[in-house]
């Protein structure tokens, strides 16, 4: 009697686990995706301030709106020489050339690019959470 009940509970638990895995694999709703992009936009524009380096500036020092995050010459230099200082920030709208979402998320979570190296300064080595890295990636992809 007990083993029969246990077997029923066990099968029920396995079925729930299986159904949970299926639901987790389903694509997110449009609302969830819009919220993900909105969170990414907030992080890019208001927290990390990516546009300061990755967007060209006009003669007044204002970002050129139609070139948002399309790459730019970095408009400042260190007072003292810093090895491997980058003179240009790459185009990150739609993701850098040759990068997929997994590479961008890993970069934002670990600070390591697809080749396993840190970005050249002045790019900070971000250590975002998985959710924030996914949000930033979704926002950048939305800029294709």
LOLUMLUM-103317 format. One record per atom (N, C-alpha, C): x, y, z; residue number from 1; atom name; residue in one letter. Coordinates in Angstrom, 1 decimal, decimal comma. Each point is the difference from the previous one (the first is absolute). Layout:
N
+--------+--------+--------+-----+----+---+
:     c1 :     c2 :     c3 :   k :  a : r :
+--------+--------+--------+-----+----+---+
:      X :      Y :      Z : NUM : CA : A :
...
+--------+--------+--------+-----+----+---+
END
This chain:
144
+--------+--------+--------+-----+----+---+
:     c1 :     c2 :     c3 :   k :  a : r :
+--------+--------+--------+-----+----+---+
:    0,8 :   -1,2 :    0,0 :   1 :  N : X :
:   -0,8 :    1,2 :    0,0 :   1 : CA : X :
:    0,9 :    1,3 :    0,0 :   1 :  C : X :
:    1,0 :    0,0 :    0,9 :   2 :  N : X :
:    0,8 :    1,2 :    0,1 :   2 : CA : X :
:    0,8 :    0,2 :   -1,3 :   2 :  C : X :
:    0,6 :   -1,1 :   -0,5 :   3 :  N : X :
:    0,8 :    0,1 :   -1,2 :   3 : CA : X :
:   -0,8 :    0,4 :   -1,2 :   3 :  C : X :
:   -1,3 :   -0,3 :    0,0 :   4 :  N : X :
:   -0,9 :    0,4 :   -1,1 :   4 : CA : X :
:   -0,2 :    1,5 :    0,1 :   4 :  C : X :
:   -0,3 :    0,5 :    1,2 :   5 :  N : X :
:   -0,2 :    1,4 :    0,2 :   5 : CA : X :
:    1,3 :    0,8 :   -0,4 :   5 :  C : X :
:    1,1 :   -0,5 :    0,5 :   6 :  N : X :
:    1,3 :    0,6 :   -0,3 :   6 : CA : X :
:    0,2 :    0,1 :   -1,5 :   6 :  C : X :
:   -0,3 :   -1,1 :   -0,7 :   7 :  N : X :
:    0,2 :   -0,1 :   -1,5 :   7 : CA : X :
:   -0,9 :    1,1 :   -0,7 :   7 :  C : X :
:   -1,2 :    0,2 :    0,5 :   8 :  N : X :
:   -0,9 :    0,9 :   -0,5 :   8 : CA : X :
:    0,5 :    1,5 :    0,2 :   8 :  C : X :
:    0,5 :    0,2 :    1,2 :   9 :  N : X :
:    0,6 :    1,3 :    0,3 :   9 : CA : X :
:    1,2 :    0,3 :   -0,8 :   9 :  C : X :
:    0,8 :   -1,0 :   -0,2 :  10 :  N : X :
:    1,2 :    0,1 :   -0,8 :  10 : CA : X :
:   -0,3 :    0,3 :   -1,4 :  10 :  C : X :
:   -0,9 :   -0,7 :   -0,6 :  11 :  N : X :
:   -0,4 :    0,3 :   -1,4 :  11 : CA : X :
:   -0,6 :    1,4 :   -0,1 :  11 :  C : X :
:   -0,8 :    0,4 :    0,9 :  12 :  N : X :
:   -0,6 :    1,3 :    0,0 :  12 : CA : X :
:    1,2 :    1,1 :    0,0 :  12 :  C : X :
:    0,9 :   -0,2 :    0,9 :  13 :  N : X :
:    1,2 :    0,9 :    0,1 :  13 : CA : X :
:    0,8 :    0,1 :   -1,3 :  13 :  C : X :
:    0,2 :   -1,2 :   -0,6 :  14 :  N : X :
:    0,8 :    0,0 :   -1,3 :  14 : CA : X :
:   -0,8 :    0,7 :   -1,1 :  14 :  C : X :
:   -1,3 :   -0,2 :    0,0 :  15 :  N : X :
:   -0,9 :    0,6 :   -1,0 :  15 : CA : X :
:    0,1 :    1,6 :    0,2 :  15 :  C : X :
:   -0,1 :    0,4 :    1,3 :  16 :  N : X :
:    0,1 :    1,5 :    0,2 :  16 : CA : X :
:    1,3 :    0,5 :   -0,4 :  16 :  C : X :
:    1,1 :   -0,7 :    0,3 :  17 :  N : X :
:    1,3 :    0,4 :   -0,4 :  17 : CA : X :
:    0,1 :    0,1 :   -1,5 :  17 :  C : X :
:   -0,5 :   -1,0 :   -0,7 :  18 :  N : X :
:    0,0 :    0,0 :   -1,5 :  18 : CA : X :
:   -0,8 :    1,2 :   -0,5 :  18 :  C : X :
:   -1,1 :    0,2 :    0,5 :  19 :  N : X :
:   -0,9 :    1,1 :   -0,5 :  19 : CA : X :
:    0,7 :    1,4 :    0,3 :  19 :  C : X :
:    0,6 :    0,1 :    1,2 :  20 :  N : X :
:    0,7 :    1,3 :    0,3 :  20 : CA : X :
:    1,1 :    0,2 :   -1,0 :  20 :  C : X :
:    0,8 :   -1,0 :   -0,4 :  21 :  N : X :
:    1,1 :    0,2 :   -1,0 :  21 : CA : X :
:   -0,6 :    0,4 :   -1,3 :  21 :  C : X :
:   -1,1 :   -0,5 :   -0,4 :  22 :  N : X :
:   -0,7 :    0,4 :   -1,3 :  22 : CA : X :
:   -0,4 :    1,4 :    0,1 :  22 :  C : X :
:   -0,6 :    0,4 :    1,1 :  23 :  N : X :
:   -0,5 :    1,4 :    0,1 :  23 : CA : X :
:    1,2 :    1,0 :    0,0 :  23 :  C : X :
:    1,1 :   -0,4 :    0,7 :  24 :  N : X :
:    1,2 :    0,9 :    0,1 :  24 : CA : X :
:    0,6 :    0,1 :   -1,4 :  24 :  C : X :
:   -0,1 :   -1,0 :   -0,9 :  25 :  N : X :
:    0,6 :    0,1 :   -1,3 :  25 : CA : X :
:   -0,9 :    0,8 :   -1,0 :  25 :  C : X :
:   -1,2 :    0,3 :    0,4 :  26 :  N : X :
:   -0,9 :    0,7 :   -1,0 :  26 : CA : X :
:    0,5 :    1,5 :   -0,1 :  26 :  C : X :
:   -0,2 :    0,6 :   -1,2 :  27 :  N : X :
:    0,5 :    1,3 :   -0,2 :  27 : CA : X :
:   -0,8 :    1,0 :    1,0 :  27 :  C : X :
:    0,7 :    1,0 :    0,3 :  28 :  N : X :
:   -0,6 :    1,0 :    0,9 :  28 : CA : X :
:   -1,1 :    0,8 :   -0,8 :  28 :  C : X :
:   -1,0 :    0,5 :    0,8 :  29 :  N : X :
:   -1,0 :    0,8 :   -0,7 :  29 : CA : X :
:    0,5 :    1,3 :   -0,4 :  29 :  C : X :
:   -0,7 :    0,6 :   -0,9 :  30 :  N : X :
:    0,4 :    1,3 :   -0,5 :  30 : CA : X :
:    0,2 :    1,0 :    1,1 :  30 :  C : X :
:   -0,9 :    0,0 :    1,0 :  31 :  N : X :
:    0,1 :    0,9 :    1,1 :  31 : CA : X :
:    1,3 :   -0,2 :    0,8 :  31 :  C : X :
:    0,4 :   -1,3 :    0,2 :  32 :  N : X :
:    1,2 :   -0,3 :    0,7 :  32 : CA : X :
:    1,2 :    0,5 :   -0,8 :  32 :  C : X :
:    0,0 :   -0,2 :   -1,3 :  33 :  N : X :
:    1,1 :    0,4 :   -0,9 :  33 : CA : X :
:    0,1 :    1,5 :    0,0 :  33 :  C : X :
:   -1,1 :    0,7 :    0,0 :  34 :  N : X :
:    0,0 :    1,5 :    0,0 :  34 : CA : X :
:    0,6 :    0,5 :    1,4 :  34 :  C : X :
:   -0,4 :   -0,7 :    1,1 :  35 :  N : X :
:    0,6 :    0,4 :    1,3 :  35 : CA : X :
:    1,5 :   -0,3 :    0,0 :  35 :  C : X :
:    0,4 :   -1,1 :   -0,6 :  36 :  N : X :
:    1,4 :   -0,3 :    0,0 :  36 : CA : X :
:    0,8 :    1,1 :   -0,8 :  36 :  C : X :
:   -0,5 :    0,4 :   -1,1 :  37 :  N : X :
:    0,6 :    1,1 :   -0,8 :  37 : CA : X :
:    0,0 :    1,3 :    0,8 :  37 :  C : X :
:   -1,1 :    0,3 :    0,6 :  38 :  N : X :
:   -0,1 :    1,3 :    0,8 :  38 : CA : X :
:    1,0 :    0,0 :    1,1 :  38 :  C : X :
:    0,2 :   -1,1 :    0,7 :  39 :  N : X :
:    1,0 :   -0,1 :    1,1 :  39 : CA : X :
:    1,4 :    0,1 :   -0,6 :  39 :  C : X :
:    0,3 :   -0,6 :   -1,2 :  40 :  N : X :
:    1,3 :    0,2 :   -0,7 :  40 : CA : X :
:    0,2 :    1,4 :   -0,4 :  40 :  C : X :
:   -1,0 :    0,6 :   -0,5 :  41 :  N : X :
:    0,1 :    1,5 :   -0,4 :  41 : CA : X :
:    0,4 :    0,8 :    1,2 :  41 :  C : X :
:   -0,7 :   -0,2 :    1,1 :  42 :  N : X :
:    0,3 :    0,7 :    1,2 :  42 : CA : X :
:    1,5 :   -0,2 :    0,4 :  42 :  C : X :
:    0,4 :   -1,2 :    0,0 :  43 :  N : X :
:    1,4 :   -0,3 :    0,5 :  43 : CA : X :
:    1,0 :    0,6 :   -1,0 :  43 :  C : X :
:   -0,2 :   -0,1 :   -1,3 :  44 :  N : X :
:    0,9 :    0,6 :   -1,0 :  44 : CA : X :
:    0,0 :    1,5 :    0,1 :  44 :  C : X :
:   -1,1 :    0,6 :    0,0 :  45 :  N : X :
:   -0,1 :    1,5 :   -0,1 :  45 : CA : X :
:    0,2 :    0,7 :    1,4 :  45 :  C : X :
:   -0,4 :   -0,6 :    1,1 :  46 :  N : X :
:    0,0 :    0,8 :    1,3 :  46 : CA : X :
:    1,0 :   -0,6 :    1,0 :  46 :  C : X :
:    0,4 :   -1,2 :   -0,2 :  47 :  N : X :
:    0,9 :   -0,6 :    1,0 :  47 : CA : X :
:    1,4 :   -0,1 :   -0,5 :  47 :  C : X :
:    0,2 :   -0,7 :   -1,1 :  48 :  N : X :
:    1,3 :   -0,2 :   -0,6 :  48 : CA : X :
:    0,5 :    1,1 :   -0,8 :  48 :  C : X :
:   -1,0 :    0,8 :   -0,5 :  49 :  N : X :
:    0,3 :    1,2 :   -0,9 :  49 : CA : X :
:    0,8 :   -0,4 :   -1,2 :  49 :  C : X :
:   -0,4 :   -1,1 :   -0,6 :  50 :  N : X :
:    0,8 :   -0,5 :   -1,2 :  50 : CA : X :
:    0,1 :    1,0 :   -1,1 :  50 :  C : X :
:   -1,0 :    0,9 :   -0,2 :  51 :  N : X :
:    0,0 :    1,0 :   -1,1 :  51 : CA : X :
:    1,2 :    0,9 :    0,1 :  51 :  C : X :
:    0,5 :    0,3 :    1,2 :  52 :  N : X :
:    1,1 :    0,9 :    0,2 :  52 : CA : X :
:    1,2 :   -0,4 :   -0,9 :  52 :  C : X :
:    0,3 :   -1,2 :   -0,2 :  53 :  N : X :
:    1,1 :   -0,5 :   -0,8 :  53 : CA : X :
:   -0,4 :   -0,6 :   -1,3 :  53 :  C : X :
:   -1,2 :   -0,7 :    0,0 :  54 :  N : X :
:   -0,3 :   -0,7 :   -1,2 :  54 : CA : X :
:   -0,9 :    0,8 :   -1,0 :  54 :  C : X :
:   -0,3 :    1,3 :    0,3 :  55 :  N : X :
:   -0,8 :    0,8 :   -0,9 :  55 : CA : X :
:    0,9 :    1,2 :   -0,4 :  55 :  C : X :
:    0,0 :    0,4 :   -1,3 :  56 :  N : X :
:    0,7 :    1,2 :   -0,4 :  56 : CA : X :
:   -0,7 :    1,2 :    0,6 :  56 :  C : X :
:    0,8 :    1,0 :    0,2 :  57 :  N : X :
:   -0,5 :    1,3 :    0,5 :  57 : CA : X :
:    0,1 :    1,1 :   -1,1 :  57 :  C : X :
:   -1,0 :    0,9 :    0,0 :  58 :  N : X :
:    0,1 :    1,1 :   -0,9 :  58 : CA : X :
:    0,9 :    1,1 :    0,5 :  58 :  C : X :
:    0,1 :    1,1 :   -0,7 :  59 :  N : X :
:    0,9 :    1,1 :    0,4 :  59 : CA : X :
:   -0,3 :    0,7 :    1,3 :  59 :  C : X :
:   -1,2 :   -0,3 :    0,5 :  60 :  N : X :
:   -0,4 :    0,6 :    1,3 :  60 : CA : X :
:    0,2 :   -1,1 :    1,1 :  60 :  C : X :
:    0,5 :   -1,1 :   -0,3 :  61 :  N : X :
:    0,2 :   -1,1 :    1,0 :  61 : CA : X :
:   -1,2 :   -0,8 :    0,3 :  61 :  C : X :
:   -1,0 :    0,1 :   -0,9 :  62 :  N : X :
:   -1,3 :   -0,7 :    0,2 :  62 : CA : X :
:    0,1 :   -1,3 :   -0,8 :  62 :  C : X :
:   -0,6 :   -1,1 :    0,5 :  63 :  N : X :
:   -0,1 :   -1,2 :   -0,8 :  63 : CA : X :
:   -0,7 :    0,2 :   -1,3 :  63 :  C : X :
:    0,5 :   -0,6 :   -1,1 :  64 :  N : X :
:   -0,7 :    0,0 :   -1,3 :  64 : CA : X :
:   -1,0 :   -1,1 :    0,1 :  64 :  C : X :
:   -1,3 :    0,4 :    0,1 :  65 :  N : X :
:   -1,1 :   -0,9 :    0,2 :  65 : CA : X :
:   -0,1 :   -1,1 :   -1,0 :  65 :  C : X :
:    0,2 :    0,3 :   -1,3 :  66 :  N : X :
:   -0,1 :   -1,1 :   -1,0 :  66 : CA : X :
:    1,2 :   -0,9 :   -0,1 :  66 :  C : X :
:    1,0 :    0,2 :    0,9 :  67 :  N : X :
:    1,2 :   -0,8 :    0,0 :  67 : CA : X :
:    0,1 :   -0,7 :    1,4 :  67 :  C : X :
:   -1,1 :   -0,1 :    0,7 :  68 :  N : X :
:    0,0 :   -0,5 :    1,4 :  68 : CA : X :
:    0,6 :   -1,3 :    0,1 :  68 :  C : X :
:    1,1 :   -0,1 :    0,8 :  69 :  N : X :
:    0,7 :   -1,2 :    0,3 :  69 : CA : X :
:    0,6 :   -0,7 :   -1,3 :  69 :  C : X :
:    0,3 :    0,8 :   -1,0 :  70 :  N : X :
:    0,5 :   -0,5 :   -1,3 :  70 : CA : X :
:    1,6 :    0,1 :    0,0 :  70 :  C : X :
:    0,6 :    0,2 :    1,1 :  71 :  N : X :
:    1,5 :    0,1 :    0,1 :  71 : CA : X :
:    0,4 :    1,4 :   -0,2 :  71 :  C : X :
:    1,2 :    0,3 :    0,6 :  72 :  N : X :
:    0,5 :    1,4 :    0,0 :  72 : CA : X :
:    1,4 :    0,0 :    0,4 :  72 :  C : X :
:    0,7 :    1,1 :   -0,4 :  73 :  N : X :
:    1,3 :    0,3 :    0,5 :  73 : CA : X :
:   -0,2 :    0,4 :    1,5 :  73 :  C : X :
:    0,9 :   -0,5 :    0,8 :  74 :  N : X :
:   -0,2 :    0,4 :    1,5 :  74 : CA : X :
:    0,6 :    1,4 :    0,1 :  74 :  C : X :
:   -0,8 :    0,8 :    0,6 :  75 :  N : X :
:    0,3 :    1,5 :    0,0 :  75 : CA : X :
:    0,9 :    0,4 :    1,2 :  75 :  C : X :
:    0,6 :   -0,9 :    0,7 :  76 :  N : X :
:    0,9 :    0,3 :    1,1 :  76 : CA : X :
:    1,2 :   -1,0 :    0,1 :  76 :  C : X :
:    1,0 :    0,5 :    0,6 :  77 :  N : X :
:    1,2 :   -0,8 :    0,1 :  77 : CA : X :
:    0,5 :    0,0 :    1,5 :  77 :  C : X :
:    0,7 :   -1,0 :    0,4 :  78 :  N : X :
:    0,6 :    0,1 :    1,4 :  78 : CA : X :
:    1,1 :    1,0 :    0,1 :  78 :  C : X :
:    0,2 :    0,5 :    1,2 :  79 :  N : X :
:    1,0 :    1,0 :    0,3 :  79 : CA : X :
:    1,4 :   -0,7 :   -0,2 :  79 :  C : X :
:    0,1 :   -1,3 :    0,5 :  80 :  N : X :
:    1,2 :   -0,8 :   -0,1 :  80 : CA : X :
:   -0,3 :   -1,1 :   -0,9 :  80 :  C : X :
:    1,0 :   -0,5 :   -0,7 :  81 :  N : X :
:   -0,2 :   -1,1 :   -0,9 :  81 : CA : X :
:   -0,6 :   -1,3 :    0,7 :  81 :  C : X :
:   -1,0 :   -0,6 :   -0,6 :  82 :  N : X :
:   -0,5 :   -1,2 :    0,5 :  82 : CA : X :
:    0,1 :   -1,1 :   -1,2 :  82 :  C : X :
:    0,6 :   -1,1 :    0,3 :  83 :  N : X :
:    0,2 :   -1,0 :   -1,0 :  83 : CA : X :
:   -1,4 :   -0,4 :   -0,6 :  83 :  C : X :
:    0,0 :   -0,3 :   -1,3 :  84 :  N : X :
:   -1,1 :   -0,5 :   -0,8 :  84 : CA : X :
:   -1,2 :    1,0 :    0,1 :  84 :  C : X :
:    0,2 :    1,3 :    0,2 :  85 :  N : X :
:   -1,1 :    0,9 :    0,0 :  85 : CA : X :
:   -0,7 :    0,0 :   -1,4 :  85 :  C : X :
:   -1,3 :   -0,1 :    0,0 :  86 :  N : X :
:   -0,8 :    0,0 :   -1,3 :  86 : CA : X :
:   -0,3 :    1,4 :   -0,4 :  86 :  C : X :
:    0,3 :    0,3 :   -1,3 :  87 :  N : X :
:   -0,3 :    1,3 :   -0,5 :  87 : CA : X :
:   -1,4 :    0,1 :   -0,6 :  87 :  C : X :
:   -0,6 :   -1,2 :   -0,2 :  88 :  N : X :
:   -1,4 :   -0,1 :   -0,6 :  88 : CA : X :
:   -0,8 :   -0,9 :    0,8 :  88 :  C : X :
:   -1,3 :    0,3 :    0,1 :  89 :  N : X :
:   -1,0 :   -0,9 :    0,6 :  89 : CA : X :
:   -0,7 :   -0,6 :   -1,1 :  89 :  C : X :
:   -0,2 :   -1,4 :    0,0 :  90 :  N : X :
:   -0,7 :   -0,6 :   -1,1 :  90 : CA : X :
:   -1,5 :    0,3 :   -0,1 :  90 :  C : X :
:   -0,5 :   -0,3 :   -1,1 :  91 :  N : X :
:   -1,5 :    0,0 :   -0,3 :  91 : CA : X :
:   -0,6 :   -1,2 :    0,9 :  91 :  C : X :
:   -0,9 :    0,4 :    0,9 :  92 :  N : X :
:   -0,6 :   -1,1 :    0,8 :  92 : CA : X :
:   -1,5 :   -0,1 :   -0,3 :  92 :  C : X :
:   -0,6 :    0,9 :   -0,8 :  93 :  N : X :
:   -1,4 :   -0,1 :   -0,4 :  93 : CA : X :
:   -0,2 :   -1,3 :   -0,8 :  93 :  C : X :
:   -0,8 :   -0,8 :    0,5 :  94 :  N : X :
:   -0,3 :   -1,3 :   -0,7 :  94 : CA : X :
:    1,1 :   -1,1 :    0,4 :  94 :  C : X :
:    0,9 :    0,4 :    0,8 :  95 :  N : X :
:    1,1 :   -0,8 :    0,5 :  95 : CA : X :
:    1,3 :    0,2 :   -0,8 :  95 :  C : X :
:    1,1 :    0,0 :    0,6 :  96 :  N : X :
:    1,3 :    0,1 :   -0,8 :  96 : CA : X :
:    0,1 :   -1,0 :   -1,1 :  96 :  C : X :
:    0,7 :    0,3 :   -1,0 :  97 :  N : X :
:    0,1 :   -0,9 :   -1,2 :  97 : CA : X :
:    0,7 :   -1,3 :    0,5 :  97 :  C : X :
:   -0,7 :   -1,1 :   -0,4 :  98 :  N : X :
:    0,5 :   -1,3 :    0,4 :  98 : CA : X :
:   -0,4 :   -0,6 :    1,3 :  98 :  C : X :
:   -0,8 :    0,8 :    0,8 :  99 :  N : X :
:   -0,4 :   -0,4 :    1,3 :  99 : CA : X :
:   -1,5 :   -0,4 :   -0,1 :  99 :  C : X :
:   -0,3 :   -1,1 :    0,7 : 100 :  N : X :
:   -1,4 :   -0,4 :    0,2 : 100 : CA : X :
:   -0,5 :    0,4 :    1,4 : 100 :  C : X :
:   -1,2 :   -0,2 :    0,3 : 101 :  N : X :
:   -0,6 :    0,3 :    1,3 : 101 : CA : X :
:    0,8 :   -0,7 :    1,1 : 101 :  C : X :
:    0,4 :   -1,3 :   -0,1 : 102 :  N : X :
:    0,7 :   -0,7 :    1,0 : 102 : CA : X :
:    1,3 :    0,7 :    0,3 : 102 :  C : X :
:    0,7 :    0,4 :   -1,0 : 103 :  N : X :
:    1,4 :    0,6 :    0,2 : 103 : CA : X :
:   -0,2 :    1,4 :    0,7 : 103 :  C : X :
:   -1,0 :    0,7 :   -0,4 : 104 :  N : X :
:   -0,2 :    1,3 :    0,7 : 104 : CA : X :
:   -0,4 :   -0,2 :    1,4 : 104 :  C : X :
:   -0,9 :   -0,9 :    0,3 : 105 :  N : X :
:   -0,4 :   -0,2 :    1,4 : 105 : CA : X :
:    1,2 :   -0,5 :    0,8 : 105 :  C : X :
:    0,8 :   -0,9 :   -0,5 : 106 :  N : X :
:    1,2 :   -0,4 :    0,7 : 106 : CA : X :
:    0,9 :    1,2 :    0,3 : 106 :  C : X :
:    0,2 :    0,8 :   -1,0 : 107 :  N : X :
:    0,9 :    1,2 :    0,1 : 107 : CA : X :
:   -0,5 :    0,9 :    1,1 : 107 :  C : X :
:   -1,3 :    0,2 :    0,1 : 108 :  N : X :
:   -0,6 :    0,9 :    1,0 : 108 : CA : X :
:    0,0 :   -0,6 :    1,4 : 108 :  C : X :
:    0,0 :   -1,3 :    0,1 : 109 :  N : X :
:    0,0 :   -0,7 :    1,2 : 109 : CA : X :
:    1,4 :   -0,2 :    0,6 : 109 :  C : X :
:    1,0 :   -0,2 :   -0,9 : 110 :  N : X :
:    1,3 :   -0,4 :    0,4 : 110 : CA : X :
:    1,1 :    1,1 :   -0,3 : 110 :  C : X :
:   -0,3 :    0,9 :   -0,9 : 111 :  N : X :
:    1,0 :    0,9 :   -0,5 : 111 : CA : X :
:    0,9 :   -0,5 :   -1,0 : 111 :  C : X :
:   -0,2 :   -1,3 :   -0,5 : 112 :  N : X :
:    0,8 :   -0,6 :   -1,0 : 112 : CA : X :
:   -0,6 :   -0,1 :   -1,3 : 112 :  C : X :
:    0,7 :    0,4 :   -1,1 : 113 :  N : X :
:   -0,5 :    0,0 :   -1,3 : 113 : CA : X :
:    0,0 :   -1,5 :   -0,6 : 113 :  C : X :
:   -0,5 :   -0,2 :   -1,2 : 114 :  N : X :
:   -0,1 :   -1,4 :   -0,5 : 114 : CA : X :
:    1,4 :   -0,6 :   -0,1 : 114 :  C : X :
:    1,1 :    0,7 :   -0,1 : 115 :  N : X :
:    1,3 :   -0,5 :    0,0 : 115 : CA : X :
:    0,6 :   -0,3 :    1,4 : 115 :  C : X :
:   -0,8 :    0,3 :    1,0 : 116 :  N : X :
:    0,5 :   -0,2 :    1,4 : 116 : CA : X :
:    0,8 :    1,1 :    0,5 : 116 :  C : X :
:    0,0 :    1,2 :   -0,6 : 117 :  N : X :
:    0,8 :    1,1 :    0,5 : 117 : CA : X :
:   -0,9 :    1,1 :    0,5 : 117 :  C : X :
:    0,5 :    0,8 :    0,9 : 118 :  N : X :
:   -0,7 :    1,2 :    0,5 : 118 : CA : X :
:    0,0 :    1,0 :   -1,1 : 118 :  C : X :
:   -1,0 :    0,9 :    0,0 : 119 :  N : X :
:    0,0 :    1,1 :   -1,0 : 119 : CA : X :
:    1,1 :    1,0 :    0,3 : 119 :  C : X :
:    0,4 :    0,7 :   -1,0 : 120 :  N : X :
:    1,0 :    1,0 :    0,2 : 120 : CA : X :
:   -0,6 :    1,2 :    0,7 : 120 :  C : X :
:    0,8 :    0,6 :    0,9 : 121 :  N : X :
:   -0,4 :    1,2 :    0,7 : 121 : CA : X :
:   -0,3 :    1,1 :   -1,1 : 121 :  C : X :
:   -1,0 :    0,8 :    0,3 : 122 :  N : X :
:   -0,7 :    0,3 :    1,2 : 122 : CA : X :
:   -1,2 :   -0,8 :    0,3 : 122 :  C : X :
:   -0,3 :   -1,1 :   -0,8 : 123 :  N : X :
:   -1,2 :   -0,8 :    0,2 : 123 : CA : X :
:    0,1 :   -0,7 :    1,4 : 123 :  C : X :
:   -0,9 :    0,3 :    0,9 : 124 :  N : X :
:    0,0 :   -0,7 :    1,3 : 124 : CA : X :
:   -0,3 :   -1,5 :   -0,2 : 124 :  C : X :
:    0,5 :   -0,8 :    0,9 : 125 :  N : X :
:   -0,3 :   -1,4 :    0,0 : 125 : CA : X :
:   -1,3 :   -0,2 :    0,8 : 125 :  C : X :
:   -1,1 :    0,1 :   -0,6 : 126 :  N : X :
:   -1,3 :   -0,2 :    0,7 : 126 : CA : X :
:   -0,1 :   -1,4 :    0,5 : 126 :  C : X :
:   -0,8 :   -0,1 :    1,1 : 127 :  N : X :
:   -0,3 :   -1,3 :    0,6 : 127 : CA : X :
:   -1,5 :    0,0 :    0,3 : 127 :  C : X :
:   -0,8 :    0,1 :   -1,1 : 128 :  N : X :
:   -1,5 :    0,1 :    0,2 : 128 : CA : X :
:   -0,6 :   -1,4 :    0,4 : 128 :  C : X :
:   -1,1 :    0,1 :    0,6 : 129 :  N : X :
:   -0,8 :   -1,2 :    0,3 : 129 : CA : X :
:   -0,4 :   -0,7 :   -1,3 : 129 :  C : X :
:   -0,4 :   -1,2 :    0,0 : 130 :  N : X :
:   -0,5 :   -0,7 :   -1,2 : 130 : CA : X :
:   -1,2 :    0,7 :   -0,5 : 130 :  C : X :
:   -0,9 :    0,5 :    0,8 : 131 :  N : X :
:   -1,2 :    0,7 :   -0,5 : 131 : CA : X :
:    0,3 :    1,3 :   -0,6 : 131 :  C : X :
:    0,9 :    0,8 :    0,6 : 132 :  N : X :
:    0,4 :    1,3 :   -0,6 : 132 : CA : X :
:    0,8 :   -0,2 :   -1,3 : 132 :  C : X :
:    0,9 :   -1,0 :    0,0 : 133 :  N : X :
:    0,7 :   -0,3 :   -1,3 : 133 : CA : X :
:   -1,0 :   -0,3 :   -1,1 : 133 :  C : X :
:   -1,0 :   -0,8 :    0,3 : 134 :  N : X :
:   -1,0 :   -0,4 :   -1,0 : 134 : CA : X :
:   -0,8 :    1,2 :   -0,4 : 134 :  C : X :
:   -0,3 :    0,9 :    0,9 : 135 :  N : X :
:   -0,8 :    1,2 :   -0,3 : 135 : CA : X :
:    0,8 :    0,9 :   -0,9 : 135 :  C : X :
:    1,3 :    0,3 :    0,3 : 136 :  N : X :
:    0,8 :    0,8 :   -0,8 : 136 : CA : X :
:    0,2 :   -0,6 :   -1,4 : 136 :  C : X :
:    0,2 :   -1,2 :   -0,1 : 137 :  N : X :
:    0,1 :   -0,7 :   -1,3 : 137 : CA : X :
:   -1,3 :    0,1 :   -0,8 : 137 :  C : X :
:   -1,1 :   -0,2 :    0,6 : 138 :  N : X :
:   -1,3 :    0,2 :   -0,7 : 138 : CA : X :
:   -0,2 :    1,4 :   -0,5 : 138 :  C : X :
:    0,4 :    1,0 :    0,8 : 139 :  N : X :
:   -0,1 :    1,4 :   -0,5 : 139 : CA : X :
:    1,0 :    0,2 :   -1,1 : 139 :  C : X :
:    1,2 :   -0,4 :    0,1 : 140 :  N : X :
:    0,9 :    0,2 :   -1,1 : 140 : CA : X :
:   -0,4 :   -0,7 :   -1,3 : 140 :  C : X :
:   -0,6 :   -1,2 :    0,1 : 141 :  N : X :
:   -0,5 :   -0,7 :   -1,1 : 141 : CA : X :
:   -1,2 :    0,8 :   -0,7 : 141 :  C : X :
:   -0,8 :    0,7 :    0,9 : 142 :  N : X :
:   -1,1 :    0,7 :   -0,5 : 142 : CA : X :
:    0,4 :    1,2 :   -0,9 : 142 :  C : X :
:    1,3 :    0,4 :    0,0 : 143 :  N : X :
:    0,5 :    1,1 :   -0,7 : 143 : CA : X :
:    0,5 :   -0,3 :   -1,4 : 143 :  C : X :
:   -0,2 :   -1,2 :   -0,4 : 144 :  N : X :
:    0,5 :   -0,4 :   -1,4 : 144 : CA : X :
:   -0,5 :    1,0 :   -1,0 : 144 :  C : X :
+--------+--------+--------+-----+----+---+
END
